[in-house]
Amino acid sequence: MATTPAELWRVRLGSASRTALACSIVGCTTLYGPEPLRRIPEFTAFSYVTTILIVSDATLGDAMRGCWQALYATALVVILSILCLWSIGPGRFTSVLAAAVVAVTSFVVALPESTDLLAKRIAFGQIVIVCVGTVIHGAETGVVMLPIHVASSTALGALASVLAMLLPFPCLSYYEVKKTCRLYAENASQRLNLFVKAFCAQNNTAAQDLISESKSLFKAVAKLLVNIKNKQEGMLWERPQIRFLKHNYIDPTEKLQELEIPIKGMELALTSCPSFPVGFIDQELRDVLQFLKEQVSLKLEQAKCYASFDATTVPETKKECIDKPLWTFKTISSTEDVPAFFFFYCLELLRNGLPIAPNIACSIPDGSKTIIEELSDSKNEGECMLKRIWSSVLMLLPSSESLVFALKCSISLGFAVLFGLIYNRENGYWSGLTIAISFANKRQATFTVANARAQGTAMGSVYGILCCFMFQKVVNFRFLALLPWIVFTSFLRHSRMYGESGGISAVIGALLILGRKNYGTPSEFAIARITEATIGLICFIIVDIIFHPAKAATVAKTQLLGSLRALRASIESIRLCADQKSKLTSRALREKQQKLKSHINKLQSFIGDAELEPNFWFMPFHGTCYRKLLGSLSRMADLLLFVAYKTEFLSEVSERFGVDWKEIEEHIDDELELFKEKVGNSLKCLEEVIMIKSLEMLQQELREKNISRDIELGRSPSEDVPRSLGPDEEETEEILCSFLQLSNRIANSINSKDEEQKLKSQMVLCLNGLSFCISSLMKETTEIEKEVKELVKWENPTSNANLSEISSKPNALYTK
């Protein structure tokens, strides 16, 4: 993971050198190797394609995994190809029949969800070569020899990839993960120091400067965690014994996420502080803060060494200082001090680790209901077991997403091969091969990907033609011209303009011209290949539009609606129960928070696609507004996780004390119900607003139903429409004050017993943190309302953007 320009150059050049080495192995074998060896991999072009697919930004473990996927794809395609050739006969293959065989076999390959995408891409390319080669050569191909030649070409590319990762020294995923863990620990340590300095800052300017400095560090964190996650599978291939020792293996991504959650909470606390310095901080608390910082720093030091990352031992410290409660003599006199208490809570959470979720006796895979809802519906363990068996049976059936993906691949490849053969029989491979390596399991920006591939193909082909012209007198050395091009395309793959699709197409375009012989005139071949690639991309675009007719902007809006619904469901599941039911309650909240995070991740992906999507004749996508909504939703998801931690803790320790907890619990539940009512109603109204496609169409329907009051007048047909959807500042302040009164009441009841004093102090800290989370959730709801209003104005510039008015109109249509 590159953190500086010099490091970026080193990483890119390292990746490019491995790619160049792999391509050189293929080129030297097919161009300069012994004659018998040169004749075995007949399809050199596919050897290069296999190499590029496997070796780009890979490690040894990734290459080994890619080699296994290539072997799996080859075995599958060889069996299917021999069966098809034997049953039909090579001499009977026509363009139409070849396209039909490509479509059917591609569907068979694409349907299983368990098959890796890399294996599917390699298999698609092999199928295209076998079918088109049979059409071109007819009965001369035989039943077995053509699939064997394709298999040997694939094997050469896969073997070259593994060798490139071994020479001159192994490039291991293990060391990449270890290095990235160290970078994350250093990043977290820097942010911790900045946050502590900001918390102790003597003025607002100094604090804001330190907080702004930490934001750049936060941007690097996501990339570090993604890099670790991507390299973990390769690490398992390098060290297969880990697969058999899973009970001792600790996922480094999960461990780092446990550190990241409290750090995010510290940032939320600092950004919510109204002013600096913090009012109630004295020298004693500064000493405690410094001590906690040192303890957390020691914990982060352990994360720098991946080998000892699962260590459970904590460095020895002064026990009297660790066990000393922080808040024995502290009560909150102002709501402005609440963020500071939450800062200390997150620091304690960072030192002690996250609480473990309560165990559930039976779990069921994702469905229409959560695990808790299923448990509450189940009357006995037998019924629960039947549901688990039925869920396992359903998992064997292909999902609707897999079926759509298989149909899309099948139809796209079938038509690409058909039209490619009709246009140019001799070069009919390239229309299908171009899109065979383009498919993705998830929705992608179709036009952007196709445009990047077209431009990359053209650039690579033109570069190849120019190099052939310059090296026409020394043909044997023109392969050397590929080396700078491979370096250039390694940077191109990571650019926003071309991305992975454009970079791969660019390097393959040059390889097919400079890395082969006996394919005709380079310029004629380049023109024919660009034309065939265009035919394939057109088929790819048309079929993708048929299966996904909705614009990316529309999909992003639909996902925004789903995210708001998931957020409302999470908030409605917040409750406090001081009995066995509390375990199920907290588990339900954690589950729904995870579903909310999943929705937010999808929303982020769709927003990225919509920003890349061309506008054509549609209204431009309001990316800025969606990004702000995404930020608010992400913060609310983080806050909900803290709420789950706090409600779990309060439920567990509430019955241990002499205070009248039953009365306090009722007060907390009352405030939580009031909070859920305010925020839930607001989110429900926002959902109704987002579901409206056009205010003008809604107004027309109202007129047709003789509802006299017009939406443009800002008056509602309903008499009880509120002025504002979300909670106002006064309501937020009232709930916050109520929680503070409960907190101070517990603080004043603490007696001198050390154990009870410590636990009650933790309860005070927890209640203050809960009040911060509740008030922050209410504030973020107001921010979401503002952004939705701006979005409505953007989409309906001539209409009045009164959200209360708009949300009441659909109800008026059905109640009239």
Secondary structure, 3 states (H helix, E strand, C coil): CCCCHHHHHHHHHHHHHHHHHHHHHHHHHHHHCCHHHHHCCCCHHHHHHHHHHHHCCCCHHHHHHHHHHHHHHHHHHHHHHHHHHHHHCHHHCCHHHHHHHHHHHHHHHHCCCCCCHHHHHHHHHHHHHHHHHHHHHHHHHCCCHHHHHHHHHHHHHHHHHHHHHHCCCCCCHHHHHHHHHHHHHHHHHHHHHHHHHHHCCCCHHHHHHHHHHHHHHHHHHHHHHHHHHHHHHHHHHHCHHHHHCCCCCCCHHHHHHHHHHHHHHHHHHHHHCCCCCCCCCCHHHHHHHHHHHHHHHHHHHHHCCHHHCCCCCCCCCCHHHHCCCCCCCCCCCCHHHHHHHHHHHHHHHHHHCCCCCCCCCCCCCCCCCCHHHHHHHCCCHHHHHHHHHHHHHHHHCCCHHHHHHHHHHHHHHHHHHHHHHHHCCCCCHHHHHHHHCCCCCCCCCHHHHHHHHHHHHHHHHHHHHHHHHHCCCCHHHHHHHHHHHHHHHHHHCCCCCCHHHHHHHHHHHHHHHHCCCCCCCHHHHHHHHHHHHHHHHHHHHHHHHHHCCCCHHHHHHHHHHHHHHHHHHHHHCCCCCCCCHHHHHHHHHHHHHHHHHHHHHHHHHHHHHHHHCCCCCCCCCCHHHHHHHHHHHHHHHHHHHHHHHHHHHHHHHHHHCCCCHHHHHHHHHHHHHHHHHHHHHHHHHHHHHHHCCCHHHHHHHHHHCCCCCCHHHCCCCCCCCCCCCCCCHHHHHHHHHHHHHHHHHHHHCCCCCHHHHHHHHHHHHHHHHHHHHHHHHHHHHHHHHHHHHHHHHHHCCCCCCCHHHHHHHHHHHHHC
